[in-house]
């Protein structure tokens, strides 16, 4: 059974580490010009647990990773702007340590009083955090454990990783899941255990290979499977149509055909794009036109044309299915939504989720970033996951080490 905050007993006067997932998208890579948080959704998602611990009389030490700094300090991936934003959202000062287990961290932790919050520098500035050597991870976890009396693990986006702060630290200290992990698990269980029907899964994103496990595990459980994004072109190719220069995984074509055959036998309604927005190149200023999926190469650019979004007819068809569903899980954009000309498919799917009468779950990552970039209220959706890859692995039926370390079996 998952250990929750209640299992830790009184936290008054205790120091508690919160392993959050503050791996936010950033705008800009030039430190001198300033690095701006592009989407603070993951920071806001951590607030409930941090506030609860403060109210219980604990001093809170927040740890997280950001980006992939390759095991060494890199100013482009400093958590300093994240700590500043966390302080704004909490409405109070948040101390920031310029290292993770060094002199700065030790000094700031030692000075914490009840209700104070501190953020330590990026965990991945230490190679031990992600080391494949369990002894190295254990040693790093022991250093972190020396700062606190307990651990609250609340970074659902990393529970599929066997990293020091996720796995070993949960054994080095009395540990429990935070409120975000509790909420994520509650929603994901609803998606896998007797979901209300019709049950629709919408998958997009760039590669079909990233979604094979989800398709394999969920296909027998869903009523509708909607396919968009870059992965749709492997499905289109599996039907025998050319896709020009669109993203294609030739080695997955036979696998996709197998899924289409299986879906037909199971009676699953697989909805594939009937039209595509084809562009002259990958770029915001690219010339583009709408073509039926069997005619992608019938453009002025022939085989060099690249599909960058589902077409308007497909977007409308997807929206109809979603609105009539009682349970919807969506992971992956329908096109290159960062470019206005190729954002309609993703925006239409997001809009239809807000109009669905049932449980709607946005599966984190780019999908979550998209709904926020379009200005949708988070309250318009049943749940916006912070999980991304962790959510997908849960839905694939995989064992997640960060949850097992918290008693989840």
C-alpha positions as CSV (number, residue, x, y, z in Angstrom):
1,X,0.0,0.0,0.0
2,X,1.3,3.5,-0.9
3,X,2.6,5.3,2.1
4,X,1.1,8.8,2.4
5,X,2.1,11.8,4.4
6,X,0.0,10.7,7.4
7,X,2.3,7.7,7.8
8,X,5.1,10.0,8.8
9,X,3.4,11.2,12.0
10,X,3.9,14.6,13.4
11,X,6.2,16.8,11.3
12,X,6.3,19.8,13.6
13,X,9.8,21.0,14.0
14,X,11.1,18.4,11.5
15,X,13.1,18.9,8.3
16,X,11.4,17.3,5.3
17,X,12.9,16.8,1.8
18,X,10.4,17.1,-1.0
19,X,11.5,15.4,-4.1
20,X,9.6,17.5,-6.6
21,X,9.6,17.4,-10.4
22,X,10.4,21.0,-11.3
23,X,11.8,20.1,-14.7
24,X,10.1,23.1,-16.4
25,X,10.5,24.1,-20.1
26,X,12.7,27.2,-20.5
27,X,12.9,29.9,-23.0
28,X,16.5,30.9,-23.9
29,X,19.8,29.2,-23.3
30,X,22.0,32.3,-22.9
31,X,22.4,33.0,-19.2
32,X,23.6,36.5,-19.8
33,X,20.4,37.4,-21.7
34,X,18.3,35.7,-19.0
35,X,16.5,32.4,-19.0
36,X,12.7,32.5,-18.6
37,X,10.3,29.7,-17.4
38,X,8.1,29.0,-20.4
39,X,5.5,27.0,-18.4
40,X,5.3,26.9,-14.6
41,X,2.7,24.2,-14.4
42,X,5.0,21.7,-12.6
43,X,5.9,24.3,-10.1
44,X,2.3,25.1,-9.3
45,X,1.5,21.4,-9.1
46,X,4.0,21.1,-6.2
47,X,2.5,23.8,-4.1
48,X,-0.2,21.8,-2.3
49,X,2.3,19.4,-0.8
50,X,4.8,22.1,0.1
51,X,2.1,24.3,1.7
52,X,0.7,21.3,3.7
53,X,4.2,20.5,5.1
54,X,4.8,24.1,6.1
55,X,1.4,24.3,7.8
56,X,2.4,21.2,9.8
57,X,5.4,23.0,11.2
58,X,8.1,21.4,9.0
59,X,10.9,23.2,7.3
60,X,10.9,22.1,3.6
61,X,13.9,21.3,1.5
62,X,12.9,21.0,-2.2
63,X,15.1,19.0,-4.5
64,X,14.7,18.5,-8.2
65,X,16.4,18.1,-11.5
66,X,16.2,20.4,-14.5
67,X,17.2,19.3,-18.0
68,X,20.2,17.1,-18.8
69,X,23.3,18.9,-17.6
70,X,25.4,15.7,-18.0
71,X,26.5,15.3,-14.4
72,X,28.3,18.6,-14.0
73,X,27.2,22.2,-13.1
74,X,25.8,24.1,-16.1
75,X,24.4,27.6,-15.5
76,X,21.8,27.0,-18.3
77,X,20.1,24.4,-16.1
78,X,20.3,26.1,-12.7
79,X,17.2,25.9,-10.5
80,X,17.6,29.5,-9.5
81,X,14.8,30.9,-11.6
82,X,12.6,28.0,-10.5
83,X,13.3,28.9,-6.8
84,X,12.4,32.5,-7.5
85,X,9.1,31.5,-9.2
86,X,8.3,29.1,-6.3
87,X,8.7,32.0,-3.9
88,X,6.4,34.1,-5.9
89,X,3.7,31.4,-6.0
90,X,4.1,30.7,-2.2
91,X,4.1,34.4,-1.4
92,X,7.2,34.1,0.7
93,X,11.0,34.0,0.6
94,X,12.5,30.7,-0.7
95,X,16.2,30.3,0.0
96,X,18.3,28.9,-2.8
97,X,21.5,26.9,-2.3
98,X,24.0,27.2,-5.1
99,X,25.1,23.6,-4.7
100,X,23.3,20.4,-3.9
101,X,25.2,18.8,-1.0
102,X,28.0,21.3,-0.6
103,X,28.8,24.2,1.7
104,X,25.9,26.4,0.4
105,X,23.4,23.7,0.9
106,X,24.7,22.8,4.4
107,X,24.6,26.4,5.5
108,X,21.1,27.1,4.2
109,X,19.6,23.9,5.6
110,X,21.2,24.5,9.0
111,X,19.5,27.9,9.2
112,X,16.0,26.8,8.3
113,X,13.2,27.3,10.8
114,X,9.7,25.9,10.9
115,X,7.8,26.9,7.9
116,X,10.8,27.9,5.9
117,X,11.4,26.6,2.3
118,X,14.7,26.1,0.5
119,X,15.6,24.8,-2.9
120,X,18.8,23.0,-3.5
121,X,20.6,23.3,-6.8
122,X,20.0,20.8,-9.7
123,X,20.4,17.2,-8.6
124,X,21.8,16.3,-12.0
125,X,24.8,18.5,-11.5
126,X,26.1,15.4,-9.7
127,X,26.7,12.4,-11.9
128,X,25.8,10.1,-8.9
129,X,22.1,11.1,-9.2
130,X,21.6,9.1,-12.4
131,X,24.6,6.7,-12.0
132,X,24.0,3.1,-13.1
133,X,26.2,2.1,-10.1
134,X,23.9,1.6,-7.1
135,X,26.7,2.2,-4.6
136,X,27.3,5.7,-6.1
137,X,23.6,6.5,-5.9
138,X,23.4,5.2,-2.4
139,X,26.3,7.5,-1.3
140,X,24.7,10.5,-2.9
141,X,21.3,9.6,-1.3
142,X,23.0,9.3,2.1
143,X,24.4,12.9,1.7
144,X,20.9,14.2,0.9
145,X,19.4,12.2,3.8
146,X,21.8,13.9,6.2
147,X,19.8,17.1,5.7
148,X,16.4,15.9,6.8
149,X,14.2,13.7,9.1
150,X,11.9,12.5,6.3
151,X,11.3,12.4,2.6
152,X,8.1,13.2,0.8
153,X,8.4,12.0,-2.8
154,X,6.1,14.1,-5.0
155,X,7.7,14.2,-8.4
156,X,5.5,11.8,-10.4
157,X,7.3,12.7,-13.6
158,X,10.4,10.8,-12.3
159,X,9.0,7.8,-10.5
160,X,9.9,5.6,-13.5
161,X,13.6,6.4,-13.0
162,X,15.8,4.5,-10.6
163,X,17.7,7.6,-9.6
164,X,19.3,8.3,-6.2
165,X,16.7,11.0,-5.1
166,X,13.8,8.8,-6.3
167,X,14.7,5.3,-5.2
168,X,17.7,5.1,-2.8
169,X,16.7,8.2,-0.8
170,X,13.3,6.7,-0.1
171,X,15.1,3.9,1.8
172,X,17.6,6.2,3.5
173,X,14.8,8.2,5.2
174,X,11.3,7.6,6.5
175,X,9.4,8.3,3.2
176,X,5.9,8.8,1.9
177,X,4.2,10.0,-1.3
178,X,3.1,13.6,-1.6
179,X,-0.4,14.8,-2.6
180,X,0.5,15.1,-6.3
181,X,1.6,11.5,-6.6
182,X,-1.6,10.4,-4.8
183,X,-3.7,12.4,-7.2
184,X,-1.8,11.1,-10.3
185,X,-2.2,7.5,-9.2
186,X,-5.9,8.0,-8.5
187,X,-6.6,9.2,-12.0
188,X,-4.4,6.6,-13.7
189,X,-6.1,3.9,-11.8
190,X,-9.4,5.2,-13.2
191,X,-8.0,4.9,-16.7
192,X,-7.0,1.3,-16.2
193,X,-9.6,-0.2,-13.8
194,X,-13.2,-0.3,-15.2
195,X,-13.1,3.1,-16.9
196,X,-16.5,4.7,-17.8
197,X,-17.4,4.0,-21.4
198,X,-17.0,4.9,-24.2
199,X,-13.3,5.1,-23.4
200,X,-11.2,7.0,-25.9
201,X,-7.4,7.3,-26.1
202,X,-5.9,10.0,-28.3
203,X,-2.2,9.6,-29.1
204,X,0.1,12.0,-30.9
205,X,3.7,13.1,-30.7
206,X,6.5,12.4,-33.0
207,X,7.3,8.7,-32.9
208,X,5.0,5.7,-32.9
209,X,7.9,3.7,-31.2
210,X,7.4,5.9,-28.1
211,X,3.8,4.8,-27.8
212,X,4.0,1.0,-28.7
213,X,3.8,-0.1,-25.1
214,X,0.7,2.0,-24.5
215,X,-1.0,0.8,-27.6
216,X,-0.2,-2.8,-26.8
217,X,-1.5,-2.5,-23.2
218,X,-4.6,-0.4,-23.8
219,X,-5.9,-1.7,-27.1
220,X,-7.9,-4.5,-25.4
221,X,-9.4,-1.9,-23.0
222,X,-10.5,1.0,-25.1
223,X,-13.4,1.7,-27.4
224,X,-11.7,4.3,-29.6
225,X,-8.1,5.0,-30.5
226,X,-7.4,8.2,-32.3
227,X,-3.9,8.7,-33.9
228,X,-2.4,12.0,-34.9
229,X,1.0,13.8,-34.7
230,X,4.1,12.7,-36.4
231,X,3.3,9.0,-35.5
232,X,0.3,9.1,-37.8
233,X,2.5,8.8,-40.9
234,X,3.7,5.4,-40.0
235,X,0.0,4.4,-39.8
236,X,-0.6,6.0,-43.1
237,X,2.3,4.2,-44.6
238,X,1.0,0.9,-43.1
239,X,-2.1,1.5,-45.2
240,X,0.0,1.7,-48.3
241,X,0.1,5.4,-48.9
242,X,3.2,7.5,-49.6
243,X,4.0,10.2,-46.9
244,X,6.6,12.4,-48.7
245,X,9.2,13.7,-46.3
246,X,6.9,13.3,-43.3
247,X,8.3,11.7,-40.2
248,X,8.2,7.9,-40.7
249,X,9.5,4.9,-38.9
250,X,9.8,2.2,-41.6
251,X,10.8,-0.5,-39.1
252,X,7.5,-0.1,-37.3
253,X,5.2,-0.4,-40.3
254,X,4.6,-4.1,-39.8
255,X,4.0,-3.6,-36.1
256,X,1.4,-1.0,-36.8
257,X,-0.3,-3.3,-39.3
258,X,-0.5,-5.9,-36.6
259,X,-2.2,-3.4,-34.2
260,X,-4.7,-2.4,-36.9
261,X,-5.5,-6.1,-37.4
262,X,-5.8,-6.7,-33.7
263,X,-8.1,-3.6,-33.3
264,X,-10.4,-4.9,-36.0
265,X,-10.7,-8.3,-34.2
266,X,-11.3,-6.6,-30.9
267,X,-13.9,-4.2,-32.3
268,X,-11.9,-1.1,-31.4
269,X,-12.6,1.9,-33.5
270,X,-9.3,3.2,-34.8
271,X,-9.7,6.7,-36.2
272,X,-6.8,7.7,-38.5
273,X,-6.4,11.1,-40.2
274,X,-8.3,11.5,-43.5
275,X,-6.5,14.8,-44.3
276,X,-3.2,16.4,-43.5
277,X,-1.7,19.8,-43.6
278,X,1.4,19.4,-45.8
279,X,4.1,22.1,-45.7
280,X,7.0,22.9,-48.1
281,X,9.5,22.7,-45.2
282,X,9.6,22.5,-41.4
283,X,9.2,26.1,-40.3
284,X,6.7,28.6,-39.0
285,X,6.7,30.5,-42.4
286,X,6.4,27.4,-44.6
287,X,3.9,27.3,-47.5
288,X,1.3,24.8,-46.8
289,X,-1.9,23.2,-48.1
290,X,-4.5,20.6,-47.1
291,X,-4.4,17.2,-48.7
292,X,-6.2,13.9,-48.3
293,X,-3.9,11.4,-46.6
294,X,-3.7,9.2,-49.7
295,X,-2.6,12.3,-51.6
296,X,0.2,13.7,-49.5
297,X,2.6,13.8,-52.3
298,X,0.2,15.6,-54.7
299,X,1.5,19.0,-53.8
300,X,3.9,21.5,-55.5
301,X,6.6,19.9,-53.3
302,X,5.9,16.3,-54.2
303,X,8.1,13.9,-52.2
304,X,9.7,16.8,-50.3
305,X,6.4,17.9,-48.7
306,X,6.1,17.3,-45.0
307,X,3.0,16.8,-43.0
308,X,2.9,19.0,-39.9
309,X,-0.6,18.7,-38.6
310,X,-3.8,16.8,-38.9
311,X,-6.3,18.4,-41.4
312,X,-9.5,20.2,-40.5
313,X,-11.8,17.3,-41.4
314,X,-9.7,15.0,-39.1
315,X,-9.7,17.5,-36.3
316,X,-13.5,17.7,-36.5
317,X,-13.9,13.9,-36.6
318,X,-11.6,13.5,-33.5
319,X,-13.6,16.2,-31.7
320,X,-16.9,14.4,-32.3
321,X,-15.6,11.1,-30.9
322,X,-14.1,12.9,-27.8
323,X,-17.2,14.8,-27.0
324,X,-19.2,11.6,-27.0
325,X,-16.8,9.8,-24.7
326,X,-17.1,9.2,-20.9
327,X,-13.3,8.7,-20.4
328,X,-10.6,10.3,-22.5
329,X,-6.8,10.1,-22.2
330,X,-4.8,12.3,-24.5
331,X,-1.0,12.2,-24.8
332,X,0.9,13.9,-27.6
333,X,0.1,16.9,-29.8
334,X,-1.6,16.5,-33.2
335,X,1.0,18.6,-35.0
336,X,3.7,21.2,-34.6
337,X,1.5,23.4,-32.3
338,X,4.4,25.8,-31.6
339,X,3.8,27.1,-35.2
340,X,0.5,28.9,-35.5
341,X,-0.2,27.5,-39.0
342,X,0.0,23.9,-37.6
343,X,-1.7,24.3,-34.2
344,X,-5.3,23.8,-35.2
345,X,-5.4,20.1,-34.8
346,X,-4.0,20.2,-31.3
347,X,-6.1,23.1,-30.3
348,X,-9.3,21.4,-31.6
349,X,-8.5,18.3,-29.6
350,X,-7.9,20.4,-26.4
351,X,-11.1,22.3,-27.0
352,X,-13.2,19.1,-27.4
353,X,-11.8,17.7,-24.2
354,X,-13.2,20.7,-22.3
355,X,-16.6,19.9,-23.9
356,X,-16.6,16.2,-23.0
357,X,-19.1,15.2,-20.4
358,X,-16.7,12.6,-18.8
359,X,-13.3,12.3,-17.3
360,X,-10.7,14.0,-19.4
361,X,-7.0,13.4,-18.7
362,X,-4.2,15.4,-20.4
363,X,-1.1,13.1,-20.3
364,X,1.5,15.6,-19.4
365,X,4.6,16.7,-21.4
366,X,3.9,18.5,-24.7
367,X,0.1,18.0,-24.4
368,X,0.1,19.9,-21.1
369,X,2.3,22.6,-22.4
370,X,0.0,23.0,-25.4
371,X,-3.2,23.5,-23.4
372,X,-1.6,26.1,-21.3
373,X,-0.1,27.9,-24.4
374,X,-3.6,28.1,-25.9
375,X,-4.9,29.7,-22.8
376,X,-7.3,27.0,-21.6
377,X,-8.1,27.0,-17.9
378,X,-6.7,23.9,-16.1
379,X,-10.1,23.6,-14.4
380,X,-11.6,22.8,-17.8
381,X,-10.0,19.4,-17.8
382,X,-10.5,16.5,-15.4
383,X,-6.7,16.2,-14.8
384,X,-3.5,17.5,-16.3
385,X,-0.8,15.1,-15.6
386,X,2.8,16.1,-14.7
387,X,3.9,12.6,-15.5
388,X,4.7,12.4,-19.2
389,X,6.9,9.3,-19.6
390,X,5.9,8.0,-16.1
391,X,2.2,8.2,-17.0
392,X,2.8,6.2,-20.2
393,X,4.9,3.6,-18.4
394,X,2.1,3.2,-15.8
395,X,-0.4,2.7,-18.5
396,X,1.9,0.2,-20.2
397,X,1.6,-1.8,-17.0
398,X,5.3,-1.4,-16.1
399,X,6.6,-1.5,-12.5
400,X,7.8,2.0,-11.5
401,X,10.8,1.9,-9.0
402,X,9.9,5.3,-7.5
403,X,6.4,4.0,-6.5
404,X,7.7,0.6,-5.3
405,X,10.1,2.5,-3.0
406,X,7.0,4.1,-1.4
407,X,5.2,0.8,-0.9
408,X,3.2,0.7,-4.1
409,X,3.0,-2.8,-5.5
